[in-house]
Amino acid sequence: MEALRFFREMFGAAVGDGIKMTVWAPKEGRSKTLRYFEDVEPAAQYAESIKDTNVYFGLGLTKHELPDGKRPSALQICGIPGFWID
């Protein structure tokens, strides 16, 4: 399972104990299939289950789980694994 290996490399042990990562895929319209995970293994299983479409994950970790598939804002991010430039 490539997703599991990738998530383990990216997040290590940072996810868990109330710290969540997000995985989602676009749906028709503006809604998303966003889910929150406190463990990389179920996150990878979910990513693999929706791999017939574009799959996204959030680099920002959060303690907040927002309703209606909304992603956390910058003020709700409690950590970022690594450094990147977009």
PALOKE-949223 format. One record per atom (N, C-alpha, C, O, CB): residue in three letters; residue number from 1; x, y, z. Coordinates in pm, whole numbers, plus 32768, in hexadecimal, padded with zeros to 4 digits. Glycine has a CB too. Example, Ala and Ser with C-alpha at 12.3 -4.5 7.8 and 13.67 -1.06 7.14 Angstrom:
2
<ALA; 1; <8527; 7DC7; 830C>>
<ALA; 1; <84CE; 7E3E; 830C>>
<ALA; 1; <8528; 7EB6; 830C>>
<ALA; 1; <8590; 7EB4; 834E>>
<ALA; 1; <846B; 7E41; 8389>>
<SER; 2; <8505; 7F1F; 82C4>>
<SER; 2; <8557; 7F96; 82CA>>
<SER; 2; <850A; 8003; 8313>>
<SER; 2; <853D; 8072; 8324>>
<SER; 2; <8580; 7FC4; 823C>>
end
This chain:
86
<MET; 1; <8055; 7F8B; 8000>>
<MET; 1; <8000; 8000; 8000>>
<MET; 1; <805A; 807C; 8000>>
<MET; 1; <8096; 809E; 8066>>
<MET; 1; <7F9F; 7FFF; 807A>>
<GLU; 2; <8062; 80BE; 7F8E>>
<GLU; 2; <80B7; 8134; 7F80>>
<GLU; 2; <8089; 81A9; 7FD6>>
<GLU; 2; <80DC; 81F2; 800B>>
<GLU; 2; <80BC; 815E; 7EF0>>
<ALA; 3; <8006; 81BB; 7FE5>>
<ALA; 3; <7FD3; 822A; 8035>>
<ALA; 3; <8002; 821E; 80C6>>
<ALA; 3; <8028; 8282; 8103>>
<ALA; 3; <7F38; 822D; 802F>>
<LEU; 4; <8000; 81A6; 80FD>>
<LEU; 4; <802C; 8192; 8187>>
<LEU; 4; <80BF; 81B6; 8196>>
<LEU; 4; <80E5; 81FB; 81F5>>
<LEU; 4; <8013; 8101; 81B4>>
<ARG; 5; <810F; 8188; 813C>>
<ARG; 5; <819F; 81A7; 8142>>
<ARG; 5; <81B4; 823F; 8138>>
<ARG; 5; <8202; 8278; 8183>>
<ARG; 5; <81EC; 815F; 80CF>>
<PHE; 6; <816E; 827E; 80DC>>
<PHE; 6; <817A; 830E; 80CA>>
<PHE; 6; <8150; 835A; 8148>>
<PHE; 6; <8198; 83B2; 8177>>
<PHE; 6; <8125; 833C; 8054>>
<PHE; 7; <80DC; 8337; 8180>>
<PHE; 7; <80AC; 837C; 81F8>>
<PHE; 7; <8109; 8365; 826F>>
<PHE; 7; <811E; 83C0; 82BF>>
<PHE; 7; <801F; 834E; 821C>>
<ARG; 8; <8140; 82ED; 827B>>
<ARG; 8; <81A0; 82D4; 82E8>>
<ARG; 8; <821D; 8329; 82D7>>
<ARG; 8; <8252; 8360; 8338>>
<ARG; 8; <81C7; 823F; 82ED>>
<GLU; 9; <824E; 8335; 825A>>
<GLU; 9; <82C3; 8388; 823F>>
<GLU; 9; <82A6; 841B; 825B>>
<GLU; 9; <82F8; 8463; 8293>>
<GLU; 9; <82F2; 8376; 81AE>>
<MET; 10; <822F; 8447; 8232>>
<MET; 10; <820B; 84D4; 823E>>
<MET; 10; <81EE; 84FD; 82CF>>
<MET; 10; <821F; 8564; 82FE>>
<MET; 10; <8191; 84F2; 81E7>>
<PHE; 11; <819E; 84AD; 8314>>
<PHE; 11; <816D; 84D6; 8397>>
<PHE; 11; <81B0; 848E; 840D>>
<PHE; 11; <81AC; 84C1; 847D>>
<PHE; 11; <80DB; 84BF; 839E>>
<GLY; 12; <81EE; 841C; 83F7>>
<GLY; 12; <822C; 83D3; 8464>>
<GLY; 12; <81CA; 83BD; 84D6>>
<GLY; 12; <815A; 838F; 84C1>>
<GLY; 12; <82A6; 841C; 8496>>
<ALA; 13; <81F4; 83DD; 854F>>
<ALA; 13; <81A0; 83CB; 85C6>>
<ALA; 13; <8158; 844C; 85ED>>
<ALA; 13; <8122; 8455; 865C>>
<ALA; 13; <81F3; 8398; 863B>>
<ALA; 14; <8157; 84B0; 8594>>
<ALA; 14; <8119; 8530; 85B7>>
<ALA; 14; <8081; 8527; 85C1>>
<ALA; 14; <8043; 8577; 8606>>
<ALA; 14; <813E; 8599; 8550>>
<VAL; 15; <8045; 84C7; 857C>>
<VAL; 15; <7FB3; 84B6; 857E>>
<VAL; 15; <7F8E; 845A; 85F1>>
<VAL; 15; <7FCE; 83F3; 8604>>
<VAL; 15; <7F7F; 847D; 84F6>>
<GLY; 16; <7F29; 847F; 863D>>
<GLY; 16; <7EFB; 842D; 86AF>>
<GLY; 16; <7EF0; 8483; 872B>>
<GLY; 16; <7F1A; 84F7; 872C>>
<GLY; 16; <7F5B; 83B8; 86C8>>
<ASP; 17; <7EB8; 844A; 8794>>
<ASP; 17; <7EA6; 8492; 8813>>
<ASP; 17; <7E60; 8518; 87FE>>
<ASP; 17; <7E89; 857E; 8835>>
<ASP; 17; <7F2D; 84A9; 8857>>
<GLY; 18; <7DF5; 8517; 87AF>>
<GLY; 18; <7DA8; 8590; 8798>>
<GLY; 18; <7DD5; 85E3; 8721>>
<GLY; 18; <7D91; 8643; 86FC>>
<GLY; 18; <7DAC; 85E4; 880F>>
<ILE; 19; <7E46; 85C0; 86E5>>
<ILE; 19; <7E79; 8607; 866F>>
<ILE; 19; <7E4A; 85BB; 85F3>>
<ILE; 19; <7E62; 8543; 85E5>>
<ILE; 19; <7F16; 8613; 8672>>
<LYS; 20; <7E07; 8604; 8598>>
<LYS; 20; <7DC8; 85C4; 8524>>
<LYS; 20; <7E02; 85F7; 84A1>>
<LYS; 20; <7E30; 8669; 8496>>
<LYS; 20; <7D32; 85DD; 8526>>
<MET; 21; <7E00; 859F; 843D>>
<MET; 21; <7E1F; 85C3; 83B4>>
<MET; 21; <7DA0; 85B8; 8361>>
<MET; 21; <7D40; 8579; 838C>>
<MET; 21; <7E90; 8569; 837A>>
<THR; 22; <7D9F; 85F6; 82ED>>
<THR; 22; <7D2A; 85F3; 8297>>
<THR; 22; <7D4A; 85B3; 8210>>
<THR; 22; <7DB8; 85C1; 81DB>>
<THR; 22; <7CF3; 8680; 8282>>
<VAL; 23; <7CE6; 856A; 81DA>>
<VAL; 23; <7CEE; 8530; 8155>>
<VAL; 23; <7C67; 8548; 8113>>
<VAL; 23; <7BFF; 8539; 8153>>
<VAL; 23; <7D12; 8495; 8159>>
<TRP; 24; <7C68; 856D; 8092>>
<TRP; 24; <7BEA; 8585; 804D>>
<TRP; 24; <7BFA; 8576; 7FB6>>
<TRP; 24; <7C6A; 8570; 7F82>>
<TRP; 24; <7BB5; 860F; 806F>>
<ALA; 25; <7B88; 8571; 7F72>>
<ALA; 25; <7B80; 8573; 7EE1>>
<ALA; 25; <7B0D; 85CF; 7EBA>>
<ALA; 25; <7AA9; 85D6; 7F01>>
<ALA; 25; <7B6C; 84E4; 7EA6>>
<PRO; 26; <7B1A; 8616; 7E4B>>
<PRO; 26; <7AAC; 866D; 7E21>>
<PRO; 26; <7A31; 861B; 7DFA>>
<PRO; 26; <7A3D; 85AD; 7DC5>>
<PRO; 26; <7AD9; 86C6; 7DAA>>
<LYS; 27; <79BE; 8651; 7E15>>
<LYS; 27; <7940; 8617; 7DE8>>
<LYS; 27; <7900; 867A; 7D89>>
<LYS; 27; <7931; 86EA; 7D78>>
<LYS; 27; <78E1; 85F6; 7E61>>
<GLU; 28; <7895; 8651; 7D4C>>
<GLU; 28; <784D; 86AF; 7CF5>>
<GLU; 28; <781E; 8725; 7D48>>
<GLU; 28; <77F8; 8715; 7DBC>>
<GLU; 28; <77D5; 866A; 7CAF>>
<GLY; 29; <7820; 8799; 7D0C>>
<GLY; 29; <77FB; 8810; 7D57>>
<GLY; 29; <786F; 883C; 7DAE>>
<GLY; 29; <78E3; 8824; 7D8C>>
<GLY; 29; <777F; 87F6; 7DAD>>
<ARG; 30; <7852; 887B; 7E1C>>
<ARG; 30; <78B9; 88B1; 7E74>>
<ARG; 30; <78D5; 8859; 7EEE>>
<ARG; 30; <7936; 8872; 7F36>>
<ARG; 30; <7893; 893B; 7EA1>>
<SER; 31; <7884; 87F4; 7F07>>
<SER; 31; <7899; 87A1; 7F7D>>
<SER; 31; <7913; 8748; 7F69>>
<SER; 31; <793A; 872A; 7EF8>>
<SER; 31; <781C; 874B; 7F9B>>
<LYS; 32; <794C; 871E; 7FD3>>
<LYS; 32; <79C1; 86C8; 7FCF>>
<LYS; 32; <79A8; 864B; 8023>>
<LYS; 32; <794B; 8646; 8074>>
<LYS; 32; <7A40; 8714; 8000>>
<THR; 33; <79FB; 85E9; 8010>>
<THR; 33; <79F3; 856E; 805D>>
<THR; 33; <7A5D; 8570; 80CB>>
<THR; 33; <7A9C; 850A; 80E5>>
<THR; 33; <7A06; 84F3; 8001>>
<LEU; 34; <7A6F; 85E1; 810B>>
<LEU; 34; <7AD9; 85F3; 816D>>
<LEU; 34; <7AC0; 859F; 81EA>>
<LEU; 34; <7A51; 859B; 8220>>
<LEU; 34; <7AE6; 8687; 8192>>
<ARG; 35; <7B2A; 855E; 8217>>
<ARG; 35; <7B25; 8511; 8294>>
<ARG; 35; <7BA2; 8531; 82E6>>
<ARG; 35; <7C0C; 8551; 82B0>>
<ARG; 35; <7B1A; 8478; 8278>>
<TYR; 36; <7B91; 8527; 8369>>
<TYR; 36; <7BFD; 853E; 83C8>>
<TYR; 36; <7C2D; 84B8; 83FF>>
<TYR; 36; <7BDC; 845E; 8417>>
<TYR; 36; <7BCF; 859C; 843C>>
<PHE; 37; <7CB1; 84AB; 8414>>
<PHE; 37; <7CEA; 842D; 8445>>
<PHE; 37; <7D53; 844A; 84B0>>
<PHE; 37; <7DA2; 84A7; 84A3>>
<PHE; 37; <7D29; 83DD; 83D2>>
<GLU; 38; <7D52; 83F8; 851B>>
<GLU; 38; <7DB8; 83FF; 8583>>
<GLU; 38; <7E1F; 8391; 8575>>
<GLU; 38; <7E71; 837C; 85CE>>
<GLU; 38; <7D78; 83F8; 860D>>
<ASP; 39; <7E1C; 834A; 8505>>
<ASP; 39; <7E79; 82DC; 84EB>>
<ASP; 39; <7E90; 82D7; 8455>>
<ASP; 39; <7E31; 82E3; 8408>>
<ASP; 39; <7E43; 8253; 8521>>
<VAL; 40; <7F0C; 82C6; 8429>>
<VAL; 40; <7F29; 82C6; 839A>>
<VAL; 40; <7EF4; 8249; 8353>>
<VAL; 40; <7EDA; 824E; 82DB>>
<VAL; 40; <7FBE; 82D0; 8384>>
<GLU; 41; <7EE5; 81D9; 839B>>
<GLU; 41; <7EB7; 815F; 8359>>
<GLU; 41; <7E28; 816B; 8323>>
<GLU; 41; <7E12; 814E; 82AD>>
<GLU; 41; <7EBF; 80EB; 83BA>>
<PRO; 42; <7DC5; 8194; 8374>>
<PRO; 42; <7D40; 81A6; 833A>>
<PRO; 42; <7D3C; 8217; 82D3>>
<PRO; 42; <7CEC; 8212; 8275>>
<PRO; 42; <7CDB; 81C1; 83A8>>
<ALA; 43; <7D90; 827C; 82E2>>
<ALA; 43; <7D97; 82E7; 827F>>
<ALA; 43; <7DC5; 82AF; 81F8>>
<ALA; 43; <7D8E; 82D2; 8190>>
<ALA; 43; <7DF7; 8357; 82AE>>
<ALA; 44; <7E29; 8259; 81FC>>
<ALA; 44; <7E5A; 821B; 8181>>
<ALA; 44; <7DF1; 81BE; 8144>>
<ALA; 44; <7DE0; 81BA; 80CA>>
<ALA; 44; <7EDC; 81CD; 819D>>
<GLN; 45; <7DAA; 8174; 8198>>
<GLN; 45; <7D40; 811C; 8165>>
<GLN; 45; <7CD3; 816E; 8121>>
<GLN; 45; <7CA0; 8147; 80B7>>
<GLN; 45; <7D02; 80C9; 81D8>>
<TYR; 46; <7CAF; 81E0; 815C>>
<TYR; 46; <7C4B; 8237; 811F>>
<TYR; 46; <7C7F; 826F; 809A>>
<TYR; 46; <7C36; 826F; 8036>>
<TYR; 46; <7C25; 82AA; 817F>>
<ALA; 47; <7CFB; 829E; 8098>>
<ALA; 47; <7D35; 82D3; 801D>>
<ALA; 47; <7D35; 8269; 7FAF>>
<ALA; 47; <7D17; 8288; 7F3B>>
<ALA; 47; <7DC4; 8305; 8036>>
<GLU; 48; <7D57; 81EE; 7FD2>>
<GLU; 48; <7D56; 8181; 7F6F>>
<GLU; 48; <7CC8; 8163; 7F3F>>
<GLU; 48; <7CB5; 813E; 7ECB>>
<GLU; 48; <7D95; 8102; 7FAB>>
<SER; 49; <7C67; 8172; 7F96>>
<SER; 49; <7BDC; 8152; 7F71>>
<SER; 49; <7BA1; 81B8; 7F10>>
<SER; 49; <7B40; 8199; 7ECB>>
<SER; 49; <7B85; 814A; 7FED>>
<ILE; 50; <7BD8; 8230; 7F09>>
<ILE; 50; <7BA5; 8297; 7EAF>>
<ILE; 50; <7C0A; 82B8; 7E41>>
<ILE; 50; <7C05; 8324; 7E07>>
<ILE; 50; <7B81; 8316; 7EFE>>
<LYS; 51; <7C64; 825D; 7E25>>
<LYS; 51; <7CD2; 827A; 7DC8>>
<LYS; 51; <7CA6; 8287; 7D37>>
<LYS; 51; <7CF9; 82A8; 7CE2>>
<LYS; 51; <7D39; 8210; 7DD3>>
<ASP; 52; <7C28; 826E; 7D17>>
<ASP; 52; <7BF9; 827E; 7C8E>>
<ASP; 52; <7BE1; 8311; 7C6A>>
<ASP; 52; <7BB5; 832F; 7BFB>>
<ASP; 52; <7B79; 822F; 7C79>>
<THR; 53; <7BFE; 836A; 7CC6>>
<THR; 53; <7BF0; 83F9; 7CB1>>
<THR; 53; <7C6D; 843D; 7CE7>>
<THR; 53; <7CC8; 83F9; 7D16>>
<THR; 53; <7B6E; 8432; 7CF6>>
<ASN; 54; <7C73; 84BF; 7CE2>>
<ASN; 54; <7CE3; 8507; 7D1F>>
<ASN; 54; <7CD3; 84FF; 7DB6>>
<ASN; 54; <7C67; 8518; 7DEC>>
<ASN; 54; <7CE8; 859B; 7CF0>>
<VAL; 55; <7D3F; 84DC; 7DFB>>
<VAL; 55; <7D3E; 84D1; 7E8D>>
<VAL; 55; <7D9D; 853B; 7EC4>>
<VAL; 55; <7E0D; 854C; 7E94>>
<VAL; 55; <7D67; 8441; 7EBC>>
<TYR; 56; <7D6D; 8583; 7F2A>>
<TYR; 56; <7DBB; 85EE; 7F67>>
<TYR; 56; <7DCB; 85D2; 7FFC>>
<TYR; 56; <7D79; 858C; 8039>>
<TYR; 56; <7D78; 8676; 7F50>>
<PHE; 57; <7E35; 860A; 8036>>
<PHE; 57; <7E47; 8603; 80C7>>
<PHE; 57; <7E78; 868B; 80F6>>
<PHE; 57; <7EB9; 86D4; 80AB>>
<PHE; 57; <7EAA; 8591; 80F1>>
<GLY; 58; <7E58; 86AB; 8172>>
<GLY; 58; <7E83; 872A; 81AA>>
<GLY; 58; <7F0A; 871D; 81ED>>
<GLY; 58; <7F21; 86BF; 8239>>
<GLY; 58; <7E1D; 875E; 820C>>
<LEU; 59; <7F64; 877A; 81D3>>
<LEU; 59; <7FE5; 877A; 8217>>
<LEU; 59; <7FD9; 87AE; 82A5>>
<LEU; 59; <8028; 8789; 82FC>>
<LEU; 59; <8049; 87CE; 81CA>>
<GLY; 60; <7F77; 8803; 82BD>>
<GLY; 60; <7F63; 883A; 8342>>
<GLY; 60; <7F17; 87DA; 839C>>
<GLY; 60; <7EAC; 87AA; 8377>>
<GLY; 60; <7F1A; 88BE; 833A>>
<LEU; 61; <7F4E; 87BE; 8410>>
<LEU; 61; <7F0D; 8766; 8472>>
<LEU; 61; <7EB5; 87BB; 84CE>>
<LEU; 61; <7ED2; 8831; 84E5>>
<LEU; 61; <7F76; 8716; 84C6>>
<THR; 62; <7E4B; 8781; 8502>>
<THR; 62; <7DEC; 87CE; 8551>>
<THR; 62; <7DB5; 877D; 85C5>>
<THR; 62; <7DB6; 8702; 85C2>>
<THR; 62; <7D7A; 87FF; 84F9>>
<LYS; 63; <7D86; 87C2; 862A>>
<LYS; 63; <7D3D; 8784; 8699>>
<LYS; 63; <7CA8; 8794; 8684>>
<LYS; 63; <7C58; 8758; 86CD>>
<LYS; 63; <7D68; 87C2; 8720>>
<HIS; 64; <7C81; 87E5; 8621>>
<HIS; 64; <7BF5; 8806; 8608>>
<HIS; 64; <7BBC; 87B1; 8597>>
<HIS; 64; <7BFF; 879C; 8531>>
<HIS; 64; <7BE6; 889B; 85E6>>
<GLU; 65; <7B44; 8782; 85A9>>
<GLU; 65; <7AFD; 873B; 853F>>
<GLU; 65; <7A83; 878F; 851C>>
<GLU; 65; <7A27; 879C; 856C>>
<GLU; 65; <7AD4; 86A9; 856C>>
<LEU; 66; <7A83; 87C7; 84A6>>
<LEU; 66; <7A1C; 8825; 847E>>
<LEU; 66; <79A7; 87DE; 843A>>
<LEU; 66; <79BB; 8776; 83FB>>
<LEU; 66; <7A56; 8890; 8422>>
<PRO; 67; <792F; 8813; 8446>>
<PRO; 67; <78BA; 87D5; 8407>>
<PRO; 67; <78B7; 87EF; 8371>>
<PRO; 67; <7900; 8843; 833D>>
<PRO; 67; <783A; 8809; 8447>>
<ASP; 68; <7861; 87A4; 832F>>
<ASP; 68; <7842; 87B9; 82A0>>
<ASP; 68; <78BC; 87B1; 8245>>
<ASP; 68; <78C0; 87F5; 81DE>>
<ASP; 68; <7801; 883E; 828E>>
<GLY; 69; <791E; 8760; 8266>>
<GLY; 69; <7990; 874C; 820F>>
<GLY; 69; <79E9; 87C4; 81FB>>
<GLY; 69; <7A2F; 87CE; 8196>>
<GLY; 69; <7960; 8720; 818C>>
<LYS; 70; <79E8; 8820; 825A>>
<LYS; 70; <7A3D; 8897; 8250>>
<LYS; 70; <7AC9; 8877; 8282>>
<LYS; 70; <7ADB; 882D; 82E2>>
<LYS; 70; <7A00; 890C; 829F>>
<ARG; 71; <7B2B; 88B2; 8240>>
<ARG; 71; <7BB5; 88A1; 826A>>
<ARG; 71; <7BD9; 8908; 82D4>>
<ARG; 71; <7B9F; 8975; 82D7>>
<ARG; 71; <7C15; 88AC; 81F2>>
<PRO; 72; <7C37; 88E7; 832C>>
<PRO; 72; <7C60; 8946; 8394>>
<PRO; 72; <7CA1; 89C2; 8358>>
<PRO; 72; <7CE4; 89BB; 82F1>>
<PRO; 72; <7CC0; 8904; 83F7>>
<SER; 73; <7C8D; 8A33; 8399>>
<SER; 73; <7CCD; 8AB0; 836F>>
<SER; 73; <7D5B; 8AB5; 83A9>>
<SER; 73; <7D81; 8A5F; 83F9>>
<SER; 73; <7C79; 8B2C; 839D>>
<ALA; 74; <7DA6; 8B18; 8380>>
<ALA; 74; <7E2F; 8B28; 83B2>>
<ALA; 74; <7E33; 8B32; 844A>>
<ALA; 74; <7E91; 8B01; 8488>>
<ALA; 74; <7E6F; 8BA3; 8373>>
<LEU; 75; <7DCE; 8B72; 8486>>
<LEU; 75; <7DCB; 8B81; 8517>>
<LEU; 75; <7DAE; 8AFE; 8560>>
<LEU; 75; <7DC6; 8AF4; 85D8>>
<LEU; 75; <7D63; 8BE8; 853D>>
<GLN; 76; <7D7A; 8A9A; 8518>>
<GLN; 76; <7D59; 8A19; 8555>>
<GLN; 76; <7DC4; 89AF; 853C>>
<GLN; 76; <7DB4; 893C; 8566>>
<GLN; 76; <7CD5; 89E9; 8520>>
<ILE; 77; <7E30; 89D3; 84F9>>
<ILE; 77; <7E9E; 8976; 84DD>>
<ILE; 77; <7EFF; 8977; 8553>>
<ILE; 77; <7F29; 89E1; 8582>>
<ILE; 77; <7EE8; 899D; 8458>>
<CYS; 78; <7F21; 88FF; 8582>>
<CYS; 78; <7F7B; 88F6; 85F6>>
<CYS; 78; <8005; 88C2; 85D2>>
<CYS; 78; <805E; 88BC; 8627>>
<CYS; 78; <7F3E; 889D; 8660>>
<GLY; 79; <8019; 889C; 8554>>
<GLY; 79; <809E; 886C; 852B>>
<GLY; 79; <80A2; 8852; 8496>>
<GLY; 79; <803C; 8838; 8456>>
<GLY; 79; <80C4; 87ED; 8576>>
<ILE; 80; <811B; 885A; 845E>>
<ILE; 80; <8132; 883E; 83D1>>
<ILE; 80; <81AE; 87E6; 83C8>>
<ILE; 80; <8217; 880C; 83FB>>
<ILE; 80; <8143; 88C4; 837D>>
<PRO; 81; <81A3; 8771; 8389>>
<PRO; 81; <8215; 8715; 8382>>
<PRO; 81; <8277; 873F; 8315>>
<PRO; 81; <8263; 871F; 82A0>>
<PRO; 81; <81E6; 8687; 8368>>
<GLY; 82; <82E0; 8783; 833A>>
<GLY; 82; <8347; 87A7; 82DA>>
<GLY; 82; <833C; 8835; 82A9>>
<GLY; 82; <82FC; 888A; 82E8>>
<GLY; 82; <8343; 874B; 8267>>
<PHE; 83; <837C; 884E; 8239>>
<PHE; 83; <8382; 88D3; 81FF>>
<PHE; 83; <836E; 88C4; 8169>>
<PHE; 83; <83A4; 8868; 812C>>
<PHE; 83; <840A; 891A; 821F>>
<TRP; 84; <831F; 891D; 812E>>
<TRP; 84; <830D; 8918; 809E>>
<TRP; 84; <82F4; 89A2; 8068>>
<TRP; 84; <82D5; 89FF; 80B2>>
<TRP; 84; <829B; 88BA; 8078>>
<ILE; 85; <8301; 89AE; 7FE5>>
<ILE; 85; <82E4; 8A2B; 7FA0>>
<ILE; 85; <8283; 8A09; 7F31>>
<ILE; 85; <8297; 89A9; 7EE6>>
<ILE; 85; <8366; 8A71; 7F68>>
<ASP; 86; <821A; 8A58; 7F26>>
<ASP; 86; <81B4; 8A3F; 7EC0>>
<ASP; 86; <81C1; 8AA5; 7E52>>
<ASP; 86; <8175; 8AA2; 7DF1>>
<ASP; 86; <8126; 8A43; 7EFD>>
end
